[in-house]
Amino acid sequence: MEKVRKIKDIFVNGAISPDKIATSIANHSSKTGIGGHSIFLGQIRADEKEGRKVQAIDYTAYKDMALEKAREIREDVFAKYDLSCMHIYHSLGEVKVGEICLFVFTSSAHRKAAIEACNELVERIKSELPIWGKEIFDDHSEEWKVNR
């Protein structure tokens, strides 16, 4: 019988702190069956548009739907790759330029599974989760962000 994982809250209010990232990594040092970790950190860029510079992004989400979809993605990726651990954190609210808004961390006995799973998770999070970002510019104007 396939294990159904509980719905985990992936959301963090504001930026994801370096301490949260470091603690998450440090918590895995006792798991000696792990041979490889793959980590993706999404950071807010100071993009320029029409002479305006991005200062921050304000993230919103349809939270219940996003959490259910994240659970589905987690289950798919766990079933596809031989992973030991997987962590996903995404910001809600305002995140300033240079701060971290997405943290994806996968672990496996072997690096290839960890790397491939991490890449797939990031792509699926960006394309499938109902999360939206409003760019806030240096002239105080705002514009909904369109992912490329």
Backbone as CSV, one residue per row, in Angstrom:
resi,resn,N_x,N_y,N_z,CA_x,CA_y,CA_z,C_x,C_y,C_z
1,MET,0.842,-1.181,0.000,0.000,0.000,0.000,0.888,1.245,0.000
2,GLU,0.583,2.172,-0.907,1.382,3.385,-1.044,1.097,4.347,0.102
3,LYS,2.148,4.929,0.632,2.026,5.862,1.755,1.529,7.212,1.239
4,VAL,0.469,7.729,1.851,-0.025,9.058,1.518,0.521,10.020,2.561
5,ARG,1.290,10.985,2.101,1.901,11.940,3.008,0.909,13.030,3.382
6,LYS,0.988,13.482,4.613,0.083,14.534,5.080,0.403,15.842,4.376
7,ILE,-0.567,16.733,4.394,-0.362,18.050,3.798,0.487,18.879,4.749
8,LYS,1.632,19.313,4.237,2.538,20.143,5.027,2.366,21.593,4.594
9,ASP,2.443,22.497,5.557,2.357,23.917,5.237,3.716,24.363,4.713
10,ILE,3.759,24.692,3.441,5.014,25.090,2.799,5.271,26.591,2.901
11,PHE,4.293,27.331,3.434,4.390,28.784,3.392,5.092,29.387,4.601
12,VAL,5.878,30.431,4.316,6.610,31.203,5.311,6.192,32.654,5.104
13,ASN,5.890,33.358,6.185,5.558,34.782,6.050,6.838,35.577,5.859
14,GLY,6.901,36.293,4.740,8.080,37.095,4.422,9.198,36.230,3.861
15,ALA,10.395,36.768,3.906,11.567,36.085,3.356,11.902,34.826,4.155
16,ILE,12.523,33.870,3.483,13.009,32.648,4.139,14.398,32.974,4.678
17,SER,14.547,32.863,5.976,15.790,33.308,6.617,16.944,32.332,6.382
18,PRO,18.159,32.856,6.335,19.333,31.988,6.261,19.385,30.992,7.426
19,ASP,18.904,31.405,8.602,18.883,30.498,9.758,17.976,29.297,9.510
20,LYS,16.814,29.533,8.899,15.887,28.438,8.600,16.539,27.452,7.622
21,ILE,17.235,27.977,6.634,17.914,27.146,5.644,19.034,26.348,6.311
22,ALA,19.851,27.028,7.103,20.972,26.359,7.779,20.481,25.278,8.739
23,THR,19.425,25.569,9.478,18.877,24.594,10.425,18.352,23.369,9.683
24,SER,17.659,23.597,8.577,17.128,22.488,7.782,18.259,21.581,7.301
25,ILE,19.342,22.172,6.851,20.496,21.393,6.389,21.145,20.664,7.569
26,ALA,21.367,21.364,8.654,22.028,20.777,9.828,21.232,19.610,10.411
27,ASN,19.912,19.676,10.321,19.070,18.602,10.864,19.261,17.270,10.146
28,HIS,19.929,17.279,9.020,20.117,16.046,8.252,21.460,15.363,8.507
29,SER,22.323,15.956,9.310,23.664,15.387,9.518,23.613,14.034,10.228
30,SER,22.573,13.765,10.988,22.468,12.479,11.695,21.875,11.381,10.811
31,LYS,21.373,11.746,9.642,20.767,10.769,8.723,21.864,10.227,7.810
32,THR,22.554,9.204,8.287,23.783,8.740,7.638,23.560,7.894,6.382
33,GLY,22.304,7.618,6.037,22.026,6.922,4.783,21.963,7.871,3.598
34,ILE,22.015,9.149,3.872,21.970,10.164,2.819,23.380,10.384,2.282
35,GLY,23.501,10.363,0.951,24.792,10.609,0.320,24.823,11.897,-0.473
36,GLY,23.630,12.460,-0.760,23.586,13.681,-1.554,22.368,14.524,-1.248
37,HIS,22.581,15.822,-1.250,21.504,16.797,-1.100,21.533,17.692,-2.332
38,SER,20.381,18.167,-2.727,20.312,19.192,-3.756,19.436,20.310,-3.216
39,ILE,19.898,21.528,-3.393,19.215,22.684,-2.829,19.011,23.728,-3.917
40,PHE,17.795,24.255,-3.976,17.511,25.396,-4.842,17.043,26.536,-3.962
41,LEU,17.632,27.716,-4.172,17.219,28.921,-3.479,16.778,29.940,-4.521
42,GLY,15.520,30.345,-4.454,15.010,31.391,-5.334,15.153,32.728,-4.643
43,GLN,15.791,33.670,-5.304,16.088,34.988,-4.729,15.424,36.066,-5.568
44,ILE,14.967,37.123,-4.939,14.330,38.240,-5.643,15.398,39.062,-6.366
45,ARG,15.173,39.219,-7.682,16.093,40.001,-8.535,15.635,41.454,-8.620
46,ALA,16.578,42.342,-8.818,16.288,43.765,-9.028,16.091,44.021,-10.522
47,ASP,15.071,43.360,-11.101,14.786,43.557,-12.521,14.441,45.012,-12.802
48,GLU,14.717,45.434,-14.049,14.357,46.769,-14.479,13.331,46.677,-15.582
49,LYS,12.274,47.493,-15.458,11.216,47.545,-16.468,10.855,48.997,-16.706
50,GLU,11.023,49.433,-17.934,10.624,50.787,-18.322,11.190,51.852,-17.372
51,GLY,12.466,51.688,-17.009,13.134,52.650,-16.150,12.829,52.513,-14.667
52,ARG,12.012,51.534,-14.308,11.695,51.288,-12.900,12.449,50.047,-12.454
53,LYS,12.851,50.034,-11.188,13.589,48.893,-10.657,12.760,48.193,-9.581
54,VAL,12.704,46.846,-9.660,11.984,46.058,-8.662,12.677,46.216,-7.311
55,GLN,11.881,46.492,-6.279,12.374,46.614,-4.910,11.968,45.411,-4.059
56,ALA,10.829,44.787,-4.435,10.297,43.660,-3.663,9.228,42.961,-4.496
57,ILE,8.843,41.784,-4.049,7.682,41.087,-4.609,6.781,40.727,-3.444
58,ASP,5.485,40.990,-3.630,4.471,40.656,-2.627,3.731,39.412,-3.123
59,TYR,3.948,38.279,-2.431,3.367,36.999,-2.841,2.030,36.745,-2.165
60,THR,1.086,36.262,-2.961,-0.201,35.803,-2.458,-0.464,34.427,-3.059
61,ALA,-1.371,33.702,-2.422,-1.678,32.353,-2.908,-3.106,31.994,-2.572
62,TYR,-3.652,31.089,-3.355,-4.878,30.407,-2.982,-4.371,29.247,-2.138
63,LYS,-4.259,29.490,-0.823,-3.481,28.640,0.073,-3.953,27.186,0.117
64,ASP,-5.238,26.939,0.328,-5.720,25.555,0.426,-5.424,24.773,-0.846
65,MET,-5.696,25.388,-1.993,-5.447,24.724,-3.272,-3.944,24.512,-3.479
66,ALA,-3.147,25.506,-3.110,-1.694,25.407,-3.282,-1.127,24.285,-2.411
67,LEU,-1.612,24.167,-1.177,-1.109,23.114,-0.286,-1.500,21.729,-0.784
68,GLU,-2.712,21.591,-1.295,-3.145,20.299,-1.837,-2.308,19.952,-3.074
69,LYS,-2.077,20.912,-3.945,-1.277,20.674,-5.151,0.164,20.356,-4.773
70,ALA,0.708,21.037,-3.788,2.074,20.758,-3.322,2.162,19.322,-2.800
71,ARG,1.119,18.869,-2.090,1.097,17.488,-1.594,1.124,16.504,-2.762
72,GLU,0.326,16.769,-3.788,0.311,15.906,-4.979,1.682,15.863,-5.643
73,ILE,2.307,17.013,-5.794,3.628,17.080,-6.419,4.643,16.306,-5.576
74,ARG,4.610,16.497,-4.255,5.515,15.766,-3.355,5.355,14.259,-3.547
75,GLU,4.105,13.785,-3.558,3.856,12.353,-3.707,4.376,11.841,-5.048
76,ASP,4.122,12.597,-6.121,4.610,12.206,-7.455,6.127,12.086,-7.461
77,VAL,6.802,13.083,-6.899,8.268,13.117,-6.930,8.854,12.035,-6.016
78,PHE,8.246,11.821,-4.846,8.702,10.731,-3.977,8.557,9.382,-4.679
79,ALA,7.479,9.196,-5.424,7.245,7.921,-6.123,8.229,7.727,-7.280
80,LYS,8.656,8.814,-7.899,9.511,8.748,-9.083,10.997,8.586,-8.754
81,TYR,11.438,9.195,-7.648,12.851,9.191,-7.283,13.047,8.496,-5.938
82,ASP,14.227,7.976,-5.711,14.550,7.306,-4.450,15.063,8.348,-3.456
83,LEU,14.129,9.075,-2.837,14.488,10.166,-1.936,14.384,9.750,-0.482
84,SER,15.233,10.354,0.336,15.157,10.198,1.791,14.311,11.304,2.394
85,CYS,14.493,12.532,1.899,13.818,13.704,2.451,13.520,14.705,1.344
86,MET,12.511,15.541,1.631,12.152,16.625,0.719,11.545,17.751,1.549
87,HIS,12.014,18.962,1.302,11.471,20.132,1.978,11.201,21.215,0.947
88,ILE,10.043,21.847,1.076,9.658,22.956,0.201,9.162,24.081,1.100
89,TYR,9.704,25.280,0.880,9.222,26.474,1.569,9.074,27.586,0.537
90,HIS,7.933,28.270,0.560,7.678,29.391,-0.349,7.163,30.563,0.471
91,SER,7.639,31.739,0.152,7.230,32.942,0.867,5.821,33.374,0.502
92,LEU,5.159,33.984,1.471,3.941,34.762,1.270,4.223,36.138,1.842
93,GLY,3.582,37.142,1.274,3.837,38.509,1.731,5.025,39.106,1.008
94,GLU,5.517,40.198,1.533,6.573,40.963,0.858,7.962,40.394,1.118
95,VAL,8.696,40.228,0.017,10.087,39.768,0.068,10.915,40.771,-0.736
96,LYS,11.933,41.325,-0.098,12.747,42.369,-0.719,13.820,41.779,-1.646
97,VAL,14.305,42.628,-2.541,15.383,42.256,-3.451,16.548,41.678,-2.642
98,GLY,17.089,40.562,-3.120,18.223,39.916,-2.466,17.815,38.876,-1.440
99,GLU,16.539,38.855,-1.054,16.073,37.883,-0.064,15.564,36.618,-0.751
100,ILE,15.498,35.534,0.018,15.087,34.225,-0.502,13.568,34.067,-0.383
101,CYS,12.940,33.637,-1.491,11.487,33.450,-1.529,11.094,31.991,-1.756
102,LEU,12.037,31.152,-2.194,11.753,29.739,-2.439,12.958,28.910,-2.016
103,PHE,12.684,27.869,-1.225,13.724,26.956,-0.750,13.225,25.542,-1.009
104,VAL,13.941,24.827,-1.865,13.624,23.433,-2.175,14.870,22.615,-1.843
105,PHE,14.676,21.544,-1.065,15.788,20.754,-0.535,15.418,19.281,-0.653
106,THR,16.201,18.533,-1.420,15.966,17.096,-1.572,17.209,16.332,-1.136
107,SER,16.970,15.133,-0.601,18.057,14.274,-0.120,17.821,12.857,-0.583
108,SER,18.925,12.170,-0.879,18.849,10.789,-1.333,20.166,10.090,-0.994
109,ALA,20.152,8.780,-1.127,21.391,8.027,-0.943,22.417,8.424,-2.010
110,HIS,21.928,8.855,-3.182,22.808,9.184,-4.311,22.449,10.547,-4.886
111,ARG,23.455,11.287,-5.342,23.277,12.667,-5.788,22.345,12.813,-6.982
112,LYS,22.386,11.886,-7.938,21.602,12.042,-9.163,20.111,12.160,-8.865
113,ALA,19.596,11.297,-8.001,18.173,11.356,-7.644,17.841,12.673,-6.953
114,ALA,18.707,13.111,-6.049,18.468,14.367,-5.328,18.432,15.551,-6.287
115,ILE,19.376,15.600,-7.229,19.459,16.711,-8.180,18.263,16.717,-9.125
116,GLU,17.948,15.564,-9.706,16.832,15.488,-10.659,15.505,15.792,-9.980
117,ALA,15.305,15.278,-8.779,14.070,15.541,-8.044,13.947,17.027,-7.710
118,CYS,15.020,17.646,-7.287,15.007,19.067,-6.948,14.628,19.907,-8.170
119,ASN,15.245,19.599,-9.303,14.938,20.333,-10.535,13.468,20.188,-10.916
120,GLU,12.950,18.963,-10.849,11.548,18.733,-11.197,10.615,19.470,-10.236
121,LEU,10.937,19.437,-8.952,10.113,20.143,-7.973,10.027,21.635,-8.273
122,VAL,11.167,22.260,-8.533,11.189,23.699,-8.801,10.330,24.022,-10.020
123,GLU,10.497,23.271,-11.097,9.718,23.523,-12.316,8.223,23.352,-12.066
124,ARG,7.854,22.323,-11.340,6.432,22.071,-11.076,5.842,23.095,-10.113
125,ILE,6.607,23.516,-9.119,6.139,24.552,-8.200,5.845,25.829,-8.979
126,LYS,6.786,26.221,-9.829,6.639,27.460,-10.597,5.467,27.395,-11.576
127,SER,5.194,26.214,-12.143,4.159,26.127,-13.172,2.788,25.687,-12.656
128,GLU,2.727,24.998,-11.511,1.460,24.395,-11.100,0.823,24.980,-9.845
129,LEU,1.584,25.627,-8.986,0.990,26.121,-7.742,0.318,27.478,-7.956
130,PRO,-0.871,27.667,-7.387,-1.562,28.960,-7.514,-0.981,29.998,-6.546
131,ILE,0.196,30.488,-6.929,0.910,31.515,-6.173,1.204,32.653,-7.154
132,TRP,0.937,33.876,-6.711,1.146,35.032,-7.574,2.028,36.042,-6.882
133,GLY,2.839,36.741,-7.690,3.721,37.763,-7.151,3.454,39.111,-7.784
134,LYS,3.289,40.124,-6.941,3.127,41.488,-7.425,4.451,42.206,-7.211
135,GLU,5.062,42.645,-8.311,6.320,43.378,-8.212,6.054,44.791,-7.703
136,ILE,6.885,45.207,-6.774,6.804,46.556,-6.214,8.059,47.299,-6.680
137,PHE,7.864,48.424,-7.374,8.970,49.156,-7.983,9.407,50.343,-7.131
138,ASP,10.593,50.857,-7.480,11.174,51.974,-6.738,10.350,53.254,-6.835
139,ASP,9.458,53.366,-7.816,8.579,54.543,-7.915,7.235,54.288,-7.224
140,HIS,7.155,53.189,-6.455,5.980,52.775,-5.687,4.849,52.219,-6.555
141,SER,5.087,52.051,-7.856,4.083,51.405,-8.702,4.171,49.894,-8.490
142,GLU,3.126,49.202,-8.893,3.058,47.743,-8.728,2.570,47.111,-10.024
143,GLU,3.007,45.848,-10.241,2.615,45.125,-11.459,2.691,43.629,-11.160
144,TRP,1.655,42.889,-11.593,1.692,41.445,-11.406,2.823,40.836,-12.218
145,LYS,3.583,39.975,-11.615,4.727,39.323,-12.260,4.251,38.208,-13.169
146,VAL,4.864,38.114,-14.344,4.593,37.018,-15.266,5.824,36.141,-15.323
147,ASN,5.673,34.843,-14.981,6.823,33.929,-15.020,7.167,33.599,-16.460
148,ARG,8.463,33.496,-16.708,8.948,33.168,-18.058,9.013,31.675,-18.240
